[in-house]
């Protein structure tokens, strides 16, 4: 424990109380991600929004150019007669009423649930199971679709959903500590651009407050937002 605390303190001392250029921040976050496992790299973006107002809520999706480095299990809920063999190439689980029964039993062996619109009424009763875990399909998340094949391809390529929490902060995984600097930078800029392009209509004045990047066990580093533009 003493070694761990010393390592954490040493890494904190490497971070100065100032804004970092995007490339400098990525280099430093990788340097301080020195745990004995591959750490995740996340961003935490504070916005000047109040999500209790409908015109200041932020929820969207984007495809991270270099993915997240995390493999996610995808389940597809679709009418049995509409199942196609090619879906099996990308989906980990495909089902109809049998999948609904499995979910009812609490069998949630997936990270993403994609459903066709006609199956949504059957899922309504499972909101109490899927909702708290963030697994309920929705159009905003891109998980309610009539084009299963395209949607599967997008999520396999690194499509992620993000939303601002009740305090107006977006938390998002952008990769792993073993990513190259250029790959992390590409994902970082993609996230900034997506959040900027999805600015809620109710936001007046300054939109971005702060933009931090950190690893699982590392210190938080504040970016100079102007270097992301």
C-alpha positions as CSV (number, residue, x, y, z in Angstrom):
1,X,0.0,0.0,0.0
2,X,2.9,2.4,0.8
3,X,4.4,1.7,-2.6
4,X,1.0,2.4,-4.3
5,X,0.5,5.7,-2.4
6,X,4.1,6.8,-3.2
7,X,3.5,6.1,-6.9
8,X,0.3,8.0,-6.9
9,X,1.9,11.0,-5.1
10,X,4.8,11.0,-7.5
11,X,2.5,11.0,-10.5
12,X,0.5,13.9,-9.0
13,X,3.7,15.9,-8.6
14,X,4.3,15.6,-12.3
15,X,1.2,17.5,-13.1
16,X,1.5,21.3,-12.9
17,X,-1.5,23.5,-12.1
18,X,-1.9,24.9,-15.6
19,X,-3.6,24.2,-18.9
20,X,-1.9,21.6,-21.1
21,X,-1.6,21.5,-24.9
22,X,-3.5,18.4,-26.3
23,X,-0.3,16.6,-27.3
24,X,1.5,17.5,-24.1
25,X,-1.5,16.2,-22.1
26,X,-1.7,12.9,-23.9
27,X,2.1,12.3,-23.4
28,X,1.7,13.1,-19.7
29,X,-1.4,10.9,-19.2
30,X,0.5,8.0,-20.7
31,X,3.6,8.6,-18.6
32,X,1.5,8.6,-15.4
33,X,-0.4,5.5,-16.4
34,X,2.3,3.2,-14.9
35,X,0.2,0.6,-13.0
36,X,0.9,-3.1,-13.5
37,X,-2.0,-3.3,-16.0
38,X,-3.1,-1.5,-19.1
39,X,-5.0,1.5,-17.8
40,X,-8.1,3.0,-19.4
41,X,-7.9,6.6,-20.6
42,X,-10.9,8.8,-20.0
43,X,-12.0,12.4,-20.5
44,X,-14.2,14.4,-18.2
45,X,-15.8,17.4,-19.9
46,X,-17.6,20.0,-17.8
47,X,-20.2,22.0,-19.7
48,X,-22.2,25.1,-19.0
49,X,-25.5,23.3,-19.1
50,X,-28.3,22.5,-16.6
51,X,-29.7,19.1,-17.7
52,X,-32.9,19.7,-15.6
53,X,-34.0,21.8,-18.6
54,X,-35.0,19.9,-21.7
55,X,-33.2,22.4,-24.0
56,X,-29.9,22.0,-22.2
57,X,-29.7,18.2,-22.2
58,X,-26.9,16.5,-24.1
59,X,-27.0,12.9,-25.3
60,X,-25.5,11.7,-28.5
61,X,-23.3,9.1,-30.2
62,X,-20.1,9.1,-32.2
63,X,-17.7,6.6,-33.8
64,X,-14.3,6.8,-32.2
65,X,-11.8,6.6,-35.1
66,X,-9.5,4.3,-33.2
67,X,-12.1,2.5,-31.0
68,X,-11.9,2.2,-27.2
69,X,-9.7,-0.8,-26.9
70,X,-12.5,-2.5,-25.0
71,X,-14.3,-5.5,-26.5
72,X,-18.1,-5.2,-25.9
73,X,-20.6,-8.0,-26.3
74,X,-23.5,-7.1,-28.5
75,X,-27.0,-8.6,-28.3
76,X,-29.6,-8.2,-31.0
77,X,-33.4,-8.4,-30.3
78,X,-35.3,-9.0,-33.5
79,X,-38.3,-11.0,-34.8
80,X,-37.2,-14.6,-35.4
81,X,-38.3,-14.5,-39.0
82,X,-36.0,-11.5,-39.7
83,X,-32.8,-13.0,-38.4
84,X,-30.1,-13.3,-41.0
85,X,-27.1,-15.5,-41.0
86,X,-24.7,-12.5,-41.5
87,X,-25.8,-11.0,-38.3
88,X,-24.1,-13.8,-36.5
89,X,-20.7,-12.6,-37.9
90,X,-20.9,-9.5,-35.7
91,X,-23.4,-10.1,-32.9
92,X,-22.6,-12.1,-29.9
93,X,-26.2,-12.9,-29.1
94,X,-29.3,-12.9,-31.3
95,X,-32.8,-13.7,-30.2
96,X,-36.4,-12.9,-30.2
97,X,-38.9,-14.0,-27.5
98,X,-36.2,-16.3,-26.1
99,X,-33.9,-13.4,-25.5
100,X,-36.6,-11.5,-23.7
101,X,-37.2,-14.5,-21.5
102,X,-33.4,-14.6,-20.7
103,X,-33.4,-10.9,-19.8
104,X,-36.5,-11.5,-17.6
105,X,-34.4,-14.1,-15.7
106,X,-31.7,-11.6,-15.2
107,X,-29.3,-13.0,-17.8
108,X,-27.6,-9.9,-19.1
109,X,-24.6,-11.4,-20.9
110,X,-24.1,-8.4,-23.1
111,X,-22.9,-4.8,-22.9
112,X,-25.0,-3.3,-25.8
113,X,-28.6,-4.3,-26.7
114,X,-29.8,-3.4,-30.2
115,X,-33.5,-3.8,-31.1
116,X,-35.8,-3.3,-34.0
117,X,-38.7,-0.9,-33.4
118,X,-41.3,-3.6,-33.6
119,X,-39.7,-5.4,-30.6
120,X,-39.7,-2.3,-28.3
121,X,-43.2,-2.8,-27.0
122,X,-42.1,-6.2,-25.7
123,X,-39.1,-4.6,-24.0
124,X,-41.2,-2.0,-22.2
125,X,-41.9,-4.3,-19.2
126,X,-38.2,-4.9,-18.8
127,X,-37.3,-1.3,-18.2
128,X,-36.7,-1.9,-14.5
129,X,-34.1,-4.5,-15.4
130,X,-32.4,-2.8,-18.3
131,X,-32.8,0.9,-17.4
132,X,-30.6,1.0,-14.3
133,X,-27.8,-0.7,-16.2
134,X,-28.0,1.6,-19.2
135,X,-29.0,-1.2,-21.5
136,X,-32.4,-0.1,-22.6
137,X,-32.3,0.5,-26.4
138,X,-33.2,4.0,-27.6
139,X,-33.2,6.0,-30.8
140,X,-30.8,8.6,-29.3
141,X,-28.3,5.9,-28.4
142,X,-28.6,4.5,-31.9
143,X,-29.7,1.1,-30.6
144,X,-33.2,1.1,-32.0
145,X,-32.9,0.6,-35.7
146,X,-34.3,-1.0,-38.8
147,X,-30.8,-1.5,-40.2
148,X,-29.3,-4.1,-38.0
149,X,-26.3,-4.9,-40.2
150,X,-25.2,-1.2,-40.4
151,X,-25.7,-0.7,-36.7
152,X,-23.7,-3.8,-35.9
153,X,-20.9,-2.5,-38.1
154,X,-20.9,0.9,-36.4
155,X,-20.7,-0.5,-32.9
156,X,-17.9,-2.9,-33.9
157,X,-16.0,0.1,-35.3
158,X,-16.1,1.9,-32.0
159,X,-19.5,3.7,-31.8
160,X,-20.1,5.0,-28.3
161,X,-23.0,6.8,-26.6
162,X,-22.3,9.7,-24.3
163,X,-24.5,12.0,-22.2
164,X,-24.0,14.8,-19.7
165,X,-24.7,13.7,-16.1
166,X,-27.0,15.8,-13.8
167,X,-24.1,18.1,-13.0
168,X,-23.4,18.8,-16.7
169,X,-20.3,16.6,-17.1
170,X,-19.6,14.1,-19.8
171,X,-17.5,11.1,-18.8
172,X,-16.2,9.0,-21.7
173,X,-13.6,6.3,-22.3
174,X,-11.3,7.2,-25.2
175,X,-8.8,4.4,-25.3
176,X,-6.1,2.5,-23.4
177,X,-2.7,3.5,-22.1
178,X,-1.1,1.2,-24.8
179,X,-2.6,3.3,-27.6
180,X,-0.2,5.4,-29.6
181,X,-0.3,9.2,-28.9
182,X,-1.7,9.8,-32.4
183,X,-4.6,7.3,-31.9
184,X,-5.5,8.9,-28.5
185,X,-5.3,12.4,-30.1
186,X,-7.6,11.4,-33.0
187,X,-10.2,10.0,-30.5
188,X,-9.8,13.1,-28.3
189,X,-10.4,15.5,-31.2
190,X,-13.4,13.4,-32.4
191,X,-15.0,13.7,-29.0
192,X,-14.5,17.4,-28.7
193,X,-15.9,17.9,-32.2
194,X,-19.0,15.8,-31.5
195,X,-19.8,17.6,-28.2
196,X,-19.3,20.9,-30.0
197,X,-21.6,19.9,-32.9
198,X,-24.3,18.7,-30.5
199,X,-24.5,21.8,-28.4
200,X,-28.0,22.1,-26.8
201,X,-30.1,24.9,-28.2
202,X,-30.7,26.3,-24.8
203,X,-27.0,27.0,-24.1
204,X,-26.1,30.7,-24.1
205,X,-22.6,32.1,-23.9
206,X,-19.6,29.8,-23.1
207,X,-20.3,26.1,-23.7
208,X,-17.2,24.3,-22.5
209,X,-16.0,24.9,-18.9
210,X,-13.1,22.5,-18.4
211,X,-11.7,19.5,-20.3
212,X,-9.8,16.9,-18.2
213,X,-8.0,13.7,-19.2
214,X,-6.9,10.9,-16.9
215,X,-6.0,7.3,-16.7
216,X,-7.5,4.7,-14.3
217,X,-4.9,5.2,-11.6
218,X,-3.4,8.5,-12.7
219,X,-3.9,12.1,-11.9
220,X,-6.3,14.4,-13.8
221,X,-4.8,16.7,-16.4
222,X,-6.6,19.8,-17.6
223,X,-6.4,20.5,-21.3
224,X,-6.3,23.9,-23.0
225,X,-9.5,23.6,-25.0
226,X,-8.4,26.0,-27.7
227,X,-5.8,23.4,-28.8
228,X,-8.5,21.0,-29.7
229,X,-10.2,23.3,-32.2
